[in-house]
Amino acid sequence: VQKIQSLTTNIGVVYSGMGPDSRVLVRKSRKQAQQYYGLYKEPIPVTQLVRETAAVMQEFTQSGGVRPFGVSLLVAGYDDNGPQLYQVDPSGSYFSWKASAMGKNVSNAKTFLEKRYTDDMELDDAVHTAILTLKEGFEGQISSKNIEIGIIGTDKIFRVLTPAEVDDYLAEVE
Amino acid sequence: MSFVQYNGSALVAMTGKNCFAVASNRHLGVQHQTVATDFQRVFKIHEKLYIGLAGSASDVQTLHELLDNRHKFYQLQQERDMKPEAFANIVSQILYKKKSAPYVCQPVIAGLGDDDKPFICTMDSFGAKKLAKDFVVAGTASKSLYGACEAMYKSDMEPDELLETVSQALQASVGRDCLSGWSGLVFLVTPTEVRETILNFGAGGGPAAPVALAASGGAAAKKKKEEA
């Protein structure tokens, strides 16, 4: 059971908040992505999928008998417009980010990212920075057993790193 | 007479070197009677995508408006033009949705895709796509068109040669089809320009009134348009 999940082959998502709520959204988003493909025979652009997911979340803030989703999502993908990162909130508003954080210790993490992030980072540097950011507010010992890392490169394939790969990156950090 | 033949049409799309041409006849009939000689069957979806529609004229017009609308919506949502392959797929989906009461229409889609590679396809009224690298045909004159295109087509033609070939193929074919003819309309599309040409079929491919047509300046009227 993973926290980071893929929505399409080239778009992945992670959440902060209530796990069960995120599962509903993941399921809906995957369906929407497939419907798009069925209609156009081309992979859904990241912005489109984010927009549709956000629309679902907004719906639940205005319909009767339901409550808003208790999650914020970070959607990462690679399409014709290059790599993209979006944050989607329970209200249904979404933001495009170059680097972002959410959940516990978010303010410290964002400050850390502002200092550390550069436009011309390589993927490895980005993973390294992400681990450092995570470590800032981490309780206990960070290891491949208690963190997950998802990446997407120029190959446009989203995947979650194996524990062995995570260990390699962690070794660099130490 | 079935609705497929009710109005009469001839459509052809051909690929060339980084360009394509899509041509149609301009005759509109009601069974044996000619009702119009300037009926438009080929429509622009965007600068690099055209669709020709053969079959029932009312369905031609309805589908054109529907697809035009659909593409405008896509443009607003996605801030880009539809790729020809995506457009072909959506036309197919729209047609199949109405399988129980179909549009009596056979589309011919032609466009320039990624890297300006020409894309053409046709489909039946249910949306079954027929992709081709060289040419696609539709309409009451399709059988003749197949023959003419097969004989005249060469791969990687330059725009001028392609225009000539498409025009000759269309003219030869409608000459043998009593339900289509009365001058042709060709769109020749390259990455930088669109050439719209009206073909005067005269004695060969149209009714015997060449004098009247020539006098009204009906010989190939060329309109060059620079791509924005």
Interface residues (C-beta under 8 A of the other chain):
Chain A: G38 L39 Y40 K41 E42 P45 T47 Q48
Chain B: Q77 Q78 M82 K83 E85 A86 N89 I90 Q93
